[in-house]
Amino acid sequence: MPDTHAPDLVHFRSADISLIIERRGDALPRILHWGPDLGELTDDDLSAYALAQIPQRVTNSLDTFTPVAVLPEHAHGWMGTPGLSGHRDGTAFSALFQVTSSTVDADHGHRLVVAATDDAAQLDLDLRIELTPAGLLRQRATVRNTGSGTYTLDGLVLAFPVPARATELLDLTGRHLRERSPQRAPFTVGTHVRENRRGRTALDASLLMMAGTAGFGHRSGDVWGVHAAWSGNHRMLAERMPNGECVLSAGELLLPGEVRLATGQEYTTPWIYGAYGDGLDELSRRFHTHLRSRPHHPTSARPVTLNTWEAVYFDHDVPTLKRLAELGAEVGVERFVLDDGWFRHRRNDTAGLGDWYVDEAVWPDSLHPLVDHVTKLGMEFGLWVEPEMINPDSDLARAHPDWIMRAGDRLPPEFRQQQVLDLGNEAAYAYILERLDALLSEYRIGYLKWDHNRDLVEAGHAPGGAVAVAGVHRQTAAVYRLLDELRARHPGVEIESCSSGGGRVDLGILERTERIWTSDCNDAVERQQIQRWTNLLVPLEMMGAHVGPSTSHSTGRHHGVGFRAGTALFGHLGIEWDLTAATEDELAELTAWVELYKRIRPLLHTGDVVHADHPDPALNVHGVVAPDRSQAVFAIVQTATSLHAPVGPVQLPGLDPHARYRLTPLPPGDVVAGHTRSSLPWWADGVILPGRMLAENGVQAPTLHPERLVLVQAQRLA
């Protein structure tokens, strides 16, 4: 799409999105429009649009109206949260930047690069504003101390204005075993703040802060959202001012004194992403398209993974593990992951973290016999690690107690009998790098399950016995550096981000990992919601989704293979189940689901995810449509009993409205188990309907018992 650049205005267009930026005078840039494509605009159109947005003066208001900048400034009359917070021992507390250069970077697509300075505060500012090929708006800022003293940076957030018609907020919360719970609220005057101080992205973190028109859903309604691509502390805000201005903003949350800039030093924010969509599905698709366009995005077939945790826990009996691997190979597993319990002193979760040597008492012949057995069966071998943590009961803690993060002489409260290893300490960092590098060099390991099982409380950095300073920012940067170094040394190794399940899910960690562990809860009912809302940001191929045991260890619910496997199908499928205890019938059914996954994973992991906005909360209809809309797979999921019986028709969105499709049940997800007196007429032989009718009118759904699902496939006819 052609861009337009008037002297004071820039119009970027990409993927049906328009972005209009005003850069008038020496003030920081302001976003005048971010949303649906406005078509080709002339210079005169842009100037007229900017003029038409200037409001009247009203009583008790500023004499000169200045729209809120991407870095909101109190000095320009913005009375909400300032973009930059900091000071020089109490002075220079309010910055007023003047732009010294503003350049459209034609070599990098739709990018505006701005340099500004505040001579009084002795600060320089660099801004980068981009509209990506996927239609995402992303921003980043660097602040630099040009003065002779120290500048203490307290915070730097970047703003994304949204129109006044965005009157409803949606964000997410959660906890261990129940991540990604949506919550809605009116977008009223004032500030709605979500702050995370847990030192990791957090189980209760909102992946996005979203604002939209009232009642927006997956398929309709204007909706805007922002995301901070950072794996440590962060904050997101939604602010509506009495004058009608509305912004979403986000940035890293800095603890006191974490960033103190000496002369010439600088701080750069993480990328802050914004997405607009006509409904949540479109907003989500922009993130998925962006991630899939990266050159390092995983494009090989996502292997069926067997993880040993819920099969054996800490009971690392080699013959049992070998038999588990054999059964895994028989049902179609392609990757075998040895979970927690393989290293020294690790007979339970109270000891051993930090002692990253194979436990000779359990593995007298090292891991080689199991690794060789797994690879001879045609599977890749993977290993669980938790490099950022340390048990006080460990050789490492006894040798280096000063490597534990703490605020002073006292230790922080323990989580799971563990503390946090200070990777900002160069000696601790070097030790972990050496241990992981040694393991990856000695064994044929193709995959690391990288865990992180506690929040960072009083996360102080005090190398060499120095006075402790807040260290979450330093720790997060060190983790990134560690991952980057290991990937450089072992480029073929894939890494999963696990953090008490879904406690570290963000675009910062996803730059360095191939998938996330979506939740420690494998209960299929819980997973329906957890996966649905995690998928808002993360594409299916990067979401670990496993078939757990018949009875969930986290909820006690009992489910058949079909419901468990049909739920795990919509992700990067794996198995977390003691297959040695499964019946022959269960193994045969599991094999059929694995075969289906392998057959349709090219569709699942490249297509567009869609959700029907069905009025019945007990019915969840979702699917994946091929990019060319030639085919699709949908799941009709009954999570509870419905008010109505039969449940009525369900819409199947996302298909080509002008094409005709053959809709048929998809085995093995074609078994209808419900309290009925007749069969569903169209189910036996399928039905042919136009895509528009399937999306608008739908088809009668089969009546299902609670906690059951069926699959249907749509094939476009020539």
N, C-alpha and C positions, 0 to 999 in steps of 0.2 A: 504494500500500500504506500502511495507517495506521502511524504511528510511535507509540512508547510512551516516556514520559518520567517515570520515577520520580525522586524528589528527588536521588538520587545516581547514577542510571543513565539512559542514553539508548539507545533502540533505533530505529535508522534502517533502513528497508527500501526497496529499489529494484531492479527488474530481477532478481528472484529472488536477491537478496543481502541478508543481514542484517549489521548492524554494531552491536555493543553496546559502549558507552563508559562506563567508570566514572569519575566525577568526585567521589570521596569526599573530604571535608574540604578542605584547602587544597593538596593535592598536585596535580601536573599530571595531565591525563587519561590513562587507561590503556585500551587496547582489549582487551576480554575475548573478543570473537568477531568474526571477519571471514571470511565464507565463505557457505555455502549458506543460503538463507532458512529461518528458524526458525518462520515463521508468526506469528500474533498472540500476543503475550505480555502478561500483566497485570503490574502493578507487583509483585505477589507473586512471579510467575514470575521476573522479573528479579532481585529480591532473593535468591530461593532459588538462582538460577543463580550469582550472584556469591559467595554463601556456599559453594556446592559447589566453587568453584575454588580456595579457600584450602587450601594444602597443610599437612601436619604439619610441625612443627619437627623437624629432625634434628640430629645432632651437628655441631658446628663450623659452625653457620649463624646468620644474623641472628635476634635475638630477636623481631623483628616483620617479617613478610613483606610486602613491597610489590611488586606486579606492575610490570614494566618500563613506564615511561611512553612516550608518543609521542616525547618528548625525554628519552632515558635520562639519569639523573643518578647520578653516582658517589656523591653524598651520600646517596642512598637505598639504597646497597648494590649498585648495578649494577656488575658487574666486567667488563663488556664495553666496547665503544667508547662513550665518552660522547657524548651528543647535542651538547653545547656544549663547545668547546675554546677557551680564550682566557685572557687574563691582563692585569693592570695592572703592567707591569714586574716580573712574577714573582709578584705577589699576586693575590688574587681568582681563583685558578686552578680552583676547584671551586664551581660555582653551585648554589644550592638555592632554586628558585623557589616562591613561595607564590601561589596563585590568588587574585585579587581580584575577578574576575567570570567567570561562565560562562553563556553565553546560547545557546539554540537559536534560530537566525535563521530564523523561519518565512517570511520574505519571499523567501528564496532557497533553498527546498527543504530538503534534508537537510544542514544546516550547523550546526556547533558552533563558536562563537567564544569564545576563552578569553584573558583578560588575566592576567598574573602579574608578580610583581616579586621581586627579591632585593635587599633594602636593604643587606646587607653588601657585595655585589659591585657595587651601584649600577647595576643593569641592570633593564630592563623587557623583558617577552616577550609577544608576541601570537601566538596559534596559531589557525589556521583548519583545521578538519577537515570534509571534505565527502564525501558519497556521491552521485555524479552519477546522472542519470536512466539512464545506460548501466550502472550498477552498478560504476563505478570508485570506489575510495577515493583521495582525493587530499588532501595536506597541504601547508601552507606556514607558515613561521614568520618573525617579525620580531623582532630583538633591538635594543634601544635603549640607548645609554649615558646614564645620568642623573647620572653622577658628574662631578667637576671635572677629572679627568685623562683621558688617552687609554686606551681599552680596545682591545687588539689581539685581533682575532678570528682564531683559527686554523682553525676549522671548525664547521659546524653541519649535522648529519645528523638525519633524522627516521626513526623506527622503525615497522615494521609487523610485529607479532607473528604468527607462524604456529604451528600446532599441532605437537606432537611427531611426529605420523605423517608429516610431511614429511621424509623421510629421504634424498632424492636432490636434487642440484642440477643445474641446466642453465643454462649461459650461452653466449655466443657470442664468437668471436674472428675473426681474419681478417687480410688484408693486401691491398695493391693488387692488383687483378685477381682476388681470391678472398675477398671479404668474406663475413661471416655464416656462419662454420663453427661448428656446434654442438659443445659438449663437456660431458660429464656426469661427475659425481663424487659419492661418498657425502657426505651432509650430516652430518659427524662433529662431535664436540666441538671447539670452537675457532672461529677467524675465517677465513672465506674472503673475500678482498678483491680487487676489481677496480678499479684506479685508472688514470685516464687523465690524463696530463700533457702531451698533445700540442697543447693549445691549441684544438683543435676536437673534435667528438664522437669522431673517429678511426676509421680503417679496422679496427682491431682491437678496437673498443669492443663491449661486450655491450649490445645494445639494452635488454635486461631481465636482471635477476638473478632466477632462478626456483627455487622449491623445491616439491617435490611428493611424493606417495606413490610408492613404488618402482615403476619401470617405466611411469610416466605417459606417455601418448602424445597424439596429436592428438584422439582421440575418447574417451578414458577416463583416469581417475585425477584425484585432487584436485591442483591446481597453483595456486600463488600466485606473483606476480611484481611487481617494482617497477621503475620507470623514472624517471630524472631528466630533466625537461624543460629541458635546458640544453645549449648548443652549445659550451661551453668545457670546461675541466678539471672532472672529476667523479669521484666514488667511489661504489661500491656494495659492500655487505657482506652476508654471511650468517653469523650467529653462533648457535652452540648452546652453552649453558652447562652445566656439570656438574649443576645443579639441574633441567635439563630445559627451561628457557626457550629459545625460538628466535625470532629476529627476522631480517627483511630490512630493510636501511636504506640510505639514499642521500642524497646532497647534493652541492653544489659542492665541488670540491677547491680550497682556497685556497692560493696560494703564500705564502711568508713575507712578512709585512707588506702583503699586498694589501688587507686591510680593517683600517684603524685608525680607530676611531670616536672622534671628538672629542665633547665634551659636546653632547648633543641629537641626534647623528647616529645613523643606524640602518642595518641591513643586513637585506634580505629574501631568503630563499631562493627558488630556482626552485620551481615546483610539483613535488612528488614524487608520482607516481602508483602506485597498487597495483591489481592486477587478480586476481581469482580466477576459475577456470573448472573445470568438469568436463571436463578435457582442454584441450589447447592451443588448439584451434579456438574454444572458448567464451571462453577468456581473450582471445584475439586479437579476437574479434568485439566485445568490450566497447570496445576501443580504436577499432575501425573505426566503431562506432555513435556513440561520443563525437565523433570527428572529423567525421563526416557530419552531426551535429546542430548544428554551429556555423553561425551566420548567414553567415559569410564563406567557408564551404567551397565549393570549385568544384562547381557543379551543372550547368553547361552541358556539352554533349557534348565529351569530351576529344579535341582535334583530332589527326588523324594528322600526325606531325611528321617532317620530313626535316631531319636535321642534317648539315652538310657535312664534318665532321671526317675521317671515314674515307674520304670520297670524294676530297677534294682536299688535305687537310692544309694546309700553308702556301702552296700554289700557287694564289693567288687570281687566276685568269685570268677576266676578266668574261664572255667568250663561253661558256667552259666552264660557269661558274656559271649563266648564263642557260639553257643547254641542260639542265643538271641540274634546274633549276626546272621546265622544260617537261615533262621526263619524269616528275618528281614529280607534277605536276598530272595527267598522263595516268593514273597508277596510283592516284590518289585522295588525294594529300597535301593537307593543309589548312593546314599551317604550315611555313614554310621558314626554317631557322635558319642564319645565317652564323657559323661558328665562328672560332676563333683565327686571327689573321693579318691583320686588316683595318686595324690602327692603325699609327702611325708606328714605323719601325725594326723591325717584327715580321716578319722574313723567316724566322726560326726561333725556337726557344724560349729563346734566350740574351739577348735584348734587347727593349726597348720597353715592358715592363710599367710602367704609370704614365703613359705618354704617350698619353692617351685622346683622340687626334685622328685622324680618318681620314687614312690615309697617302696623301698627294698623288701620290707616285711610282707607286703601284699603282692608285689610284682618282682619276685627274685630274679626273673629273667628279663626284667625291664618291660616296656610296652611293646617291644618288637614282635613277640609271638601273636598278640592280638592284632596289631597293625598289619602284620603279614597275612593273618587269617582273613581279615576284613578285605584287604586289597585283592587277595586271591579269589574272593567271592565276587569280585567285580565292583566293589563299592569303594568310595573315597572315605578316608578316616578323618574324623574331626575330634577336637579336644576342648573341654571346658576350662576356662581360666577366670580368675577375678583379680587382675593385677593391681588394682587401685586400693585394695583392702588388705588389712593385716589383723590377725588374731593376737591379742596380748599373750596367749599361750602358743607361742611359736618361737623357733630358733631365731628368726629375724628380729622379732620384737625384743627378745632378751639381749641380742647383740647390739641393736640400734634403737633403743627406746626414743631417741631424739628424732627418728624418722616418722613418728606418729604426729599427725596434725592435732594441734591443741592451741588454746588461747593463752595459756600461761603454764603455771605449775600443775594445774589439775588436768586430768583427762576428761574429754567429753563423755557424756553418757553413751553406753554401748548399745549397739543394734546387733542382734544375732551374735553376741559375744565378739564383735569385731570393731575395729577402729579404721581410720583412713590413713593410708600411706601418703606422705607428702611428696608428690612427684615434682613439686617445685624445688625440692632439695636435689641438687644435681647428683649427689652420691646415690640417693634412693632411686632416682630416675635411671642412672647407669646400671644399677643392679637389676632392675626389672627388665630393662632392654636386653641385658646380657642373658638373663634366664630365658626369656621368651625366644630370643634369637637362637639360643642353644637348643631348645626343644624343637623349634621349626627346622633347624639344620640337621638334627640327628634323626628325627622321625619323618616318615612320609605323611605329613599332616597337610591336608588341603583346606582346612576350615577351623576357625577358632570361634567358639561361643564365648564372647567376652562379657562377663557379668559385672554387676555393680549394685550390691544389695543393701545399701544403706544411704540415708541422707547425710549430708555434711553438716554437723553441728559443731559450732565453735571451731571452724576450720581455719586454724592459725598456721602460719608459716614462720618457723624460727630456726633456720639453719645455724649449726654451730653454737647453739645455746643463746642466740640473740633474742631480744625481746620479740614476742610473737606479734605478727601483723596479719590482718585478714588475708586469706589465701585462696579463695574460691576462683577468682579470675585467673590467678597464676596456675592453679591446679587444672582448670579446664583447658587452658592453652597448652599445658604440659601433656595432657592426655591426647590432644590433637597431634602434638609433635611426635609422641610415642607411636601412635597409629601410623602417621605418615612415614616414620623411619622404618617401622616393621614392614610396611607395604613396599617400600623402596627396596628393602633387602630380600623380600619374599613376595614378588609380584603375583605369583599364582595363587596365593592363599586368600580365601574369602573370609570375611569377619562378620559375625552377627553381633549387634548391639542388644544386650539383654541387661535389664536393670530392675530387679525384682519383678520381672515381666516387662511391662511397657513404661518404665520409669525414665527412659532416656530416648525420646522420640522427637526428633527435630531435624531440620535440614542441615544443621552443622554436623551432627554425627553421621547423617546419611551421605555426606560427602566422602566419608572414610569407611563405610561399611556397606555390605551388600544386602543386608536385611535387618529387621528388628524383631525381637521376640515380643509379640503383641501383648501377651498376658501370661502370668503363671497359672491362670485359670483355664483349664481345657474343657470345662462344662459347656456343652454346645449351646444351651440357652443363653448363658452369659456371653458367650463368644459372638452370638448374633449381633448384639449391641456393640460390644467392644470392637469387633472387626469393622462394623458399619461406620463407626465414627473415627476410628484410626485411619480408615481408608479415605477420609476427607482430605488428608494430607498425603498419605503414603500409598503408592500403587500396590496392587495385589501381589506382584512378584517380589516385593520387599517386606511382606508381612508374613512372619512365621505363624502357621496355623496347623495344629497337630491333632490327630485322632487319639484321644486319650482313652483310659480304661473304661470299661462298661459303667462302673460307678466312679463318679468324680471324687477325687480325694479332697477337693476344696469345698464342695457343696453337698456331697452325698447323693446327688441325683443319679438315677440309672437311665441310660439311653442305649438304644440299639446301635448297631454299626452304621446303619444308613443315615441316621440323624447326625451322628458324630462326624462321619466322613463327608456327608453332604455339606456340612458347615465348614469343615477344614478345606474343602475343595476350593473355596474362594479365598485363596491366599497362596503362600508358598507351602505346599502340603508336606506334612510329616507325620510321624507316628511316635507317641509317647505312651507306650502300653507294653506290659509284659506279655509278649506274644507266646511265651512258653506256657502261659496259663489259658490261652485262647482255645476255643473248640475248633474242630475242623471246619464246621459251617461258618464260624466267624472269620477264620482265615481265608476261606474261599470268597466270602462277601467282601472282605477288605481288599483282596487281590483285584476283584472287579472294580472297586472304586479307584484303586491305584492305576489300573489300566485306563480308566476314563480320564483321570487327571493327566496322565501322560499324553493321551490323545488330544485333549482340548487345551492344554496349557499354552500353546501358541496363541489361542484366542484369549484366554483368561489374562495373559500377561502382556498383551499389546492392545486390547480393546478398551472401549469406553465403559466405565461402570455406570449403571443407571439404577435408580430407585423409584418405585411407584409411590406417590403420596396417597397411600390407602387410608381411608378414614378409620378402619378397624385397628386399634393398637395391638390386637392379638395376631395380626397377619402382617408379615414382612415379605414384600416382593422386591427382589433385586436381581440384577443380571449383568452380563457383559456383552456388549455389541461390538462386532468387528469394526475397525476403522472405516472400511468401505461399505459397511452395513449389509454385507452379504449373508451374515449368519449371526446368531446370538444364542446364549444360554441364559435361562432364567430359573431362579429358585423361588418357589412358593412355600413359605415357611409359616407354620402354625405354632406360635410360641405359647399360647394359652387358649382357653375356650373363648369363643366369640359370642357376642350378644345375639347375633343372628345365626340361624341354621336353615338352609345352607348359607354359606358366607357370601355368596353372590359373585359377580364378575370382578376380575382383577385386570388392571391395565398393564400392558407390557410396553414400556416406553423405549424410545431411542432408535426405532427402525425407520427405514426409508418410507415416508408416507405415500410415495407414488409407486412403490413396488408391492408385489404380492408374495406372501410367505406361506410355506407349509409349516404348521406348528404341530409338533408331536412330542409325546413323553420321551424322556432320555434315560435309558437304562444305565446303571441299576437304580437310578432315582425315579423309577416309574411306579413304585409300589404304593398304592393308595390304601391307607389304613385309617378308616374313620367309621363313625356310627351312622350308617346309611342303609336304605332299603333298595337302592338301585345303583347301577353304575352310571358314570358320567358319560352322556352320549358321545361327546366328541373325543373322548380319551382313547378309545380303542384304535381308531384309524387316523386320528389327527384331524386337522381342519386347515383349509386354505383361506386366508383373509388378507386384505391390503394392510400395509403397515400402519396407515392412518387409523383404521378401525381397531387394530390391536392396541394402539396407544390411547385412543379416545374412548372406545367402548369396552375393549378387553374381551375376555372369555370367562365363562363360569369356572371358578376354582373348585378343585375337588375338596370334599369335606374330609378333614383330617382330624385325628386325635391330637390333643396338645403334644407339643414337642416332637413333631414329625415334619418332614418336608418332602417335596417332590421337585423334580427338574423337568423343564421343557426346553426343547430346542426349536429355533426358527431358522429355516433355510429359504433364502430368496430364490424365487423361481425365475428362470430366464425369460 
